[in-house]
Amino acid sequence: MNDELESTRSVLERRFLEQKAEFIKNHTLLSLSEFADKLRIKGKKRSRSIYRLRKEGFGS
């Protein structure tokens, strides 16, 4: 039973890592700072501004 669980965990972990690598390969990932710059958000509380936009459904 323990070997079966370990085998399943191993398969799921490998699949996750493969999907993560594929996602990173196909998408541009930005830091918070880069994302705020793209949206032209200024100021010290850029994270809060981005959170507020997301909460309000910006872009959907």
C-alpha positions as CSV (number, residue, x, y, z in Angstrom):
1,M,0.0,0.0,0.0
2,N,2.8,2.4,0.9
3,D,4.6,1.7,-2.3
4,E,1.4,2.3,-4.3
5,L,0.9,5.7,-2.6
6,E,4.6,6.6,-3.2
7,S,4.3,5.7,-6.8
8,T,1.1,7.7,-7.3
9,R,2.7,10.7,-5.5
10,S,5.7,10.4,-7.8
11,V,3.6,10.3,-11.0
12,L,1.6,13.3,-9.8
13,E,4.7,15.3,-8.9
14,R,6.3,14.5,-12.3
15,R,3.1,15.6,-14.2
16,F,2.9,18.8,-12.2
17,L,6.5,19.6,-12.9
18,E,6.0,18.9,-16.6
19,Q,2.9,21.1,-16.8
20,K,4.6,23.9,-14.8
21,A,7.6,23.8,-17.3
22,E,5.2,23.9,-20.2
23,F,3.3,26.8,-18.8
24,I,6.5,28.8,-18.1
25,K,7.7,28.0,-21.7
26,N,4.5,29.3,-23.2
27,H,3.8,32.4,-21.0
28,T,5.6,35.5,-20.1
29,L,5.8,35.8,-16.3
30,L,6.2,39.2,-14.8
31,S,7.3,40.3,-11.4
32,L,4.9,42.6,-9.5
33,S,7.0,45.6,-10.4
34,E,7.1,44.7,-14.1
35,F,3.3,44.1,-14.1
36,A,2.6,47.4,-12.4
37,D,4.8,49.1,-15.0
38,K,2.9,47.5,-17.8
39,L,-0.4,48.8,-16.3
40,R,1.3,52.2,-15.7
41,I,0.5,52.0,-11.9
42,K,2.6,54.4,-10.0
43,G,3.2,55.0,-6.3
44,K,4.4,53.0,-3.3
45,K,1.2,50.9,-2.9
46,R,1.3,49.2,-6.3
47,S,0.5,45.8,-4.8
48,R,-2.7,47.2,-3.2
49,S,-3.7,48.9,-6.5
50,I,-3.2,45.6,-8.4
51,Y,-5.2,43.7,-5.8
52,R,-8.0,46.2,-6.0
53,L,-8.1,46.0,-9.8
54,R,-8.2,42.2,-9.7
55,K,-11.0,42.3,-7.0
56,E,-13.0,44.7,-9.2
57,G,-12.7,42.3,-12.2
58,F,-10.3,44.4,-14.3
59,G,-10.0,43.0,-17.8
60,S,-12.9,40.5,-17.5
